[in-house]
Amino acid sequence: MDNKSFADFYRRIPLLVKVLVAILLGISLGMVVPGFFVKTMNTLCGIFSQLLGFMIPLIIVGLVTPAIARIGRGAGRMLLVTALLAYGFTVFSGLFAYSFSATLFPHLLESASLSVLNNDSGSFEPYFSIQIPPIMPVMTALVVSFMMGLGIAAFDADKLKSIFGEFEQIVTLTIAKVIVPMLPPFIFGLFLDMAACGKVGPVLAAFVKIIVVIFTMTLVLLILQYIVAGTVTHRNPFKLLRTMLPAYFTALGTSSSAATIPVTLRQTKNNGVRDEIASFVVPLCATIHLSGSTLKITSCAIALMMMNGMSVEFPQLLGFVLLLGVTMIAAPGVPGGAIMAALGILESVLGFDDSLQAMMITLYIAMDSFGTACNVTGDGAIALIINNISEKRNYKLNQQKAS
């Protein structure tokens, strides 16, 4: 196999598979390789961490600004209601994740796993570090994004729309072609270091518990979403959810909301949503509704905070969830795009450093498929509610015309 064929083969491998292989290789080699190899990898990982830190404000400005501008520019009633409903579902999923995680994780995570991340014994310091300071703080980037996005929408600034649209493409391409391909080697270096330092056992044990709990949480969240949709539409929520199961299992296999749109659209129509409503809401929500991703990020953040001995306070998590809901609307449609967009909020609001961000990325990608499945299945619940609102509005308009 020549280099080009190998590169094509490597690109076709799903990101989850690459990450799992990186974890296994890191654990296996970490126990046998000499110290200079671990230090070399730590040096390279440190450079990547600096690059990632530099990119975070640019990711926020490049993604959030056009997203806000597009929603404001659309100004259609259905678009606004759908966006608000998607945001409400997303924020609810974050608050649900907080209540669930804050209750269960203190009992599930053993004391050994809670303290292992603070243990610096046997650490392998990098040979050198390169500083790549970001051009602005994360919160400044958020404020700039809101100001520019709302301003573009208010004044219909065509030139700025074009500039930020092109900048969005640059940022998305950088994530897809530079950041995401470098994640598996980065995660390999992380687990190589943990294995060499003797920390990997407790961490992996904790990770397995976290993944099982979060998978259960996504199922409970879907039931709650369809109870809401069933209450609004006066229909059996479990029958509605059962109809959407093909979309759920398709998303499990593809790990892509976009690739699952045809199945989600078909099953949403099978639930009685009118064609024009389903054709509008489902593709839109595939982009702006990420309840499952928000649940994963919030729960993982809480678990890692507990493992690192950080306090988990509701006011802090509430602010995090509210900002995360906006950031998820702007998340790019590439593998790992949601967690890339969330890194800035994790750093600025929760104080996550490079190592915690790396473990967030690892946990998130390990659960990517069922988070996506939760997202797309929840899209069907939003479509049901929008369809009900539209029918009531049409009924009132017909009544007014008749009178």
C-alpha positions in Angstrom: 0.0 0.0 0.0 1.5 3.3 -1.1 1.4 6.5 0.9 -1.6 7.9 -0.9 -3.6 4.7 -0.5 -2.8 4.6 3.2 -3.8 8.3 3.6 -7.1 7.6 1.9 -7.7 4.5 4.1 -6.8 6.5 7.2 -9.3 9.2 6.3 -12.1 6.7 5.9 -11.6 5.3 9.4 -14.3 6.8 11.8 -13.0 9.2 14.4 -14.3 7.0 17.2 -12.2 4.1 16.0 -9.1 6.2 15.7 -9.6 7.5 19.3 -10.2 4.0 20.7 -7.0 2.7 19.0 -5.1 5.7 20.3 -6.3 5.0 23.8 -5.3 1.3 23.6 -1.9 2.1 22.1 -1.3 4.8 24.7 -2.1 2.4 27.6 -0.1 -0.5 26.1 3.0 1.5 25.2 3.0 3.7 28.2 4.0 0.8 30.4 7.0 -0.3 28.3 8.5 2.7 26.4 11.5 4.7 27.7 11.0 8.0 29.4 12.4 10.1 26.6 9.5 8.9 24.3 6.9 9.9 26.8 8.6 13.3 27.2 8.7 13.7 23.4 5.0 13.1 23.1 4.3 15.4 26.0 6.3 18.1 24.2 4.3 17.6 21.0 1.0 17.5 23.0 1.9 20.7 24.7 2.4 22.4 21.3 -1.0 21.1 20.2 -2.6 22.4 23.4 -1.2 25.8 22.7 -2.5 25.7 19.2 -5.9 24.7 20.4 -6.0 27.5 23.0 -5.1 29.9 20.2 -8.0 28.6 18.1 -10.7 28.7 20.7 -11.6 32.4 20.5 -11.4 32.2 16.7 -13.7 29.2 16.7 -16.2 31.2 18.8 -16.1 34.3 16.7 -16.1 32.4 13.4 -19.0 30.1 14.3 -21.3 32.0 16.7 -21.3 35.3 14.8 -22.7 33.9 11.5 -25.1 31.6 13.4 -26.7 34.6 15.3 -26.8 36.6 12.1 -28.6 33.9 10.2 -31.2 33.4 12.8 -31.8 37.1 13.1 -31.9 37.6 9.4 -34.5 34.8 8.9 -36.9 36.7 11.1 -39.7 34.3 10.1 -42.0 33.3 12.9 -41.5 29.6 12.4 -37.7 30.0 12.4 -37.8 32.0 15.6 -40.1 29.7 17.4 -38.1 26.6 16.3 -34.8 28.2 17.4 -36.2 29.2 20.8 -37.7 25.7 21.3 -34.4 24.1 20.3 -32.5 26.3 22.7 -35.1 25.5 25.5 -34.7 21.8 24.9 -30.9 22.2 24.9 -30.9 24.2 28.2 -33.3 21.7 29.8 -31.0 18.9 28.9 -28.1 20.6 30.5 -30.0 21.3 33.7 -31.3 17.7 33.7 -27.7 16.5 33.3 -26.6 18.6 36.3 -29.3 17.3 38.6 -28.7 13.7 37.5 -24.9 13.9 37.6 -24.5 15.9 40.8 -26.6 13.2 42.5 -25.1 10.0 41.1 -21.4 10.7 40.4 -20.3 11.4 44.0 -21.5 7.8 44.8 -20.2 6.1 41.7 -16.7 7.6 41.4 -14.5 5.9 43.9 -12.1 7.9 46.1 -9.1 6.6 44.2 -10.4 8.0 40.9 -11.4 11.3 42.5 -7.8 12.0 43.6 -5.7 10.5 40.8 -5.7 13.5 38.6 -4.2 15.6 41.3 -1.3 13.2 41.8 1.8 14.6 40.1 4.2 11.8 41.1 6.3 10.3 38.3 5.2 13.0 35.8 7.3 13.3 32.6 7.9 17.0 31.9 8.1 18.1 28.2 11.5 19.0 26.9 10.3 22.5 26.0 7.1 24.5 25.5 6.0 27.0 22.8 3.6 29.8 23.9 0.9 30.7 21.4 -1.3 33.2 23.2 -4.8 33.7 21.9 -5.6 37.1 20.3 -8.4 37.7 22.8 -9.9 36.1 26.0 -12.8 33.7 25.5 -15.4 36.0 27.1 -14.3 38.8 24.9 -14.8 36.5 21.9 -18.3 35.7 23.1 -19.2 39.4 23.5 -17.8 40.2 20.1 -19.8 37.4 18.5 -23.0 38.5 20.0 -22.4 42.2 19.1 -21.4 41.4 15.5 -24.1 38.8 15.0 -26.9 40.9 16.3 -25.6 44.0 14.5 -25.3 42.1 11.1 -28.9 40.9 11.5 -30.2 44.3 12.6 -28.6 46.3 9.7 -28.6 43.6 7.1 -24.9 44.3 6.6 -24.2 42.4 3.4 -20.4 43.0 3.4 -20.0 41.8 7.0 -22.2 38.8 6.3 -19.9 37.8 3.5 -16.8 38.4 5.5 -18.0 36.4 8.5 -19.4 33.7 6.2 -16.0 33.2 4.6 -14.3 33.3 8.0 -16.7 30.6 9.2 -15.6 28.4 6.3 -12.0 29.0 7.2 -12.6 28.0 10.8 -14.7 25.0 9.9 -12.0 23.8 7.4 -9.3 24.3 10.1 -11.3 22.2 12.5 -11.9 19.5 10.0 -8.5 19.4 8.4 -6.1 20.3 11.2 -7.7 20.1 14.7 -9.7 16.9 14.4 -7.0 14.8 12.6 -4.6 15.7 15.4 -6.9 14.6 18.1 -6.0 10.9 18.0 -2.3 11.5 18.4 -3.1 14.0 21.1 -5.2 11.5 23.0 -2.5 8.8 22.4 0.0 11.1 24.2 -2.4 11.8 27.0 -3.0 8.1 27.8 0.7 7.3 27.2 1.6 9.8 29.9 -1.1 8.5 32.3 0.0 4.9 31.7 3.6 5.7 32.3 2.7 7.5 35.5 0.4 4.7 36.7 -2.7 6.8 36.6 -4.6 5.1 33.8 -6.4 2.3 35.8 -8.5 4.5 38.1 -9.2 6.9 35.2 -10.5 4.2 32.8 -12.6 2.7 35.6 -14.2 6.1 36.2 -14.7 6.6 32.4 -16.6 3.4 32.1 -19.0 4.4 34.9 -19.4 7.9 33.4 -20.2 6.5 29.9 -22.8 4.0 31.3 -24.6 6.7 33.4 -24.6 9.2 30.5 -26.0 6.6 28.1 -28.9 6.0 30.5 -29.4 9.7 30.9 -29.9 10.1 27.1 -32.6 7.5 27.2 -34.4 9.2 30.1 -34.0 12.6 28.4 -35.7 11.3 25.2 -38.6 9.9 27.3 -39.0 13.3 29.0 -38.9 15.2 25.6 -41.6 13.0 24.1 -43.7 13.3 27.2 -43.6 17.0 26.6 -44.4 16.6 22.9 -47.2 14.1 23.7 -48.7 16.4 26.3 -48.8 19.3 23.8 -50.2 17.2 21.0 -52.5 15.0 23.3 -50.9 11.8 22.0 -49.2 8.8 23.5 -45.6 9.8 23.9 -44.3 6.2 23.9 -45.9 5.5 20.5 -44.4 8.7 19.2 -41.0 7.8 20.5 -41.3 4.2 19.1 -42.0 5.6 15.6 -38.7 7.6 15.8 -36.6 4.5 16.7 -35.3 3.9 13.1 -33.8 7.4 13.2 -32.3 6.7 16.6 -30.6 3.5 15.4 -29.5 5.1 12.1 -27.8 7.9 14.0 -26.1 5.2 16.3 -24.5 3.8 13.1 -23.6 7.0 11.3 -22.8 9.3 14.2 -24.0 12.1 12.0 -27.2 14.2 12.3 -26.9 15.3 8.7 -26.6 11.8 7.3 -29.6 10.7 9.3 -31.9 13.5 8.0 -33.7 11.4 5.4 -34.6 8.8 8.1 -35.5 11.4 10.7 -37.7 13.2 8.1 -39.5 10.1 7.1 -40.2 9.0 10.7 -41.3 12.5 11.7 -43.8 12.5 8.9 -45.0 9.0 10.0 -45.8 10.7 13.4 -48.3 12.9 11.6 -46.2 16.1 11.1 -47.2 17.9 7.9 -44.7 17.6 5.1 -43.9 21.4 5.0 -43.3 21.5 8.7 -41.1 18.4 8.8 -39.1 19.5 5.8 -38.4 22.8 7.5 -37.8 21.7 11.1 -35.8 18.5 10.7 -32.9 19.9 8.6 -32.8 23.1 10.8 -32.8 21.2 14.1 -30.0 18.9 12.7 -27.9 22.0 12.9 -29.2 24.0 15.9 -30.6 21.3 18.3 -28.0 19.4 20.2 -29.7 18.3 23.5 -27.7 15.0 23.5 -24.4 16.8 23.0 -25.2 19.3 25.7 -26.1 16.5 28.1 -22.8 14.7 27.4 -20.7 17.8 27.8 -22.4 19.0 31.0 -22.2 15.5 32.6 -18.7 14.9 31.6 -17.6 18.3 32.9 -19.2 17.6 36.2 -17.6 14.2 36.5 -14.2 15.5 35.6 -14.6 18.4 38.1 -15.3 16.0 40.8 -12.4 13.8 39.8 -10.1 16.8 39.9 -11.4 18.0 43.3 -13.1 21.1 41.9 -16.4 22.3 43.5 -19.6 21.9 41.5 -21.9 24.8 42.2 -25.3 25.2 40.6 -25.0 29.0 39.8 -21.7 28.3 38.0 -23.2 25.4 36.1 -26.3 27.3 35.2 -24.2 30.0 33.5 -22.3 27.3 31.8 -25.4 25.6 30.4 -27.0 28.9 29.2 -23.8 29.8 27.3 -23.4 26.3 26.1 -26.9 26.3 24.6 -25.9 29.2 22.4 -22.6 27.7 21.5 -24.2 24.4 20.4 -26.4 26.3 17.9 -23.1 27.3 16.2 -21.3 24.0 16.5 -19.9 22.9 13.1 -21.2 19.8 11.4 -17.9 17.9 11.6 -17.0 14.9 13.9 -16.2 16.4 17.3 -17.4 19.8 16.2 -19.6 20.3 19.3 -16.9 19.7 21.8 -14.5 21.9 19.8 -17.1 24.7 20.0 -17.6 24.1 23.7 -13.9 24.3 24.8 -14.0 28.0 25.2 -16.9 27.9 27.6 -15.3 25.0 29.5 -12.1 27.1 29.9 -13.7 30.5 30.7 -16.6 29.4 33.0 -15.5 26.2 34.6 -11.7 26.8 34.5 -10.7 23.7 32.5 -7.0 23.5 31.8 -5.4 21.6 28.9 -5.4 18.2 30.5 -9.1 18.4 31.5 -10.0 19.7 28.0 -8.2 16.7 26.5 -10.1 14.3 28.7 -13.4 16.1 27.8 -12.6 15.5 24.1 -11.8 11.8 24.8 -15.0 11.2 26.7 -17.1 13.1 24.3 -15.9 11.3 21.2 -16.2 7.9 23.0 -19.9 8.6 23.3 -20.4 10.4 20.0 -22.9 8.0 18.5 -25.5 7.9 21.2 -25.3 11.6 21.8 -26.0 12.1 18.1 -28.9 9.6 18.3 -30.4 11.6 21.2 -30.1 14.8 19.1 -31.9 13.5 16.0 -34.6 11.7 17.9 -35.3 14.9 19.9 -35.7 16.7 16.6 -38.8 14.7 16.0 -40.3 15.9 19.3 -39.6 19.6 18.4 -41.3 19.0 15.0 -44.4 17.6 16.7 -44.7 20.8 18.9 -44.1 23.1 16.0 -46.7 21.3 13.9 -49.2 21.7 16.8 -48.4 25.4 17.1 -48.8 25.8 13.3 -52.2 24.0 13.3 -53.5 26.1 16.1 -52.4 29.3 14.4 -54.0 28.2 11.1 -57.2 27.3 12.9 -57.4 30.8 14.5 -56.7 32.5 11.1 -59.5 30.4 9.5 -61.8 31.4 12.3 -61.0 35.0 11.9 -61.6 34.8 8.1 -64.9 33.0 8.7 -66.1 35.7 11.1 
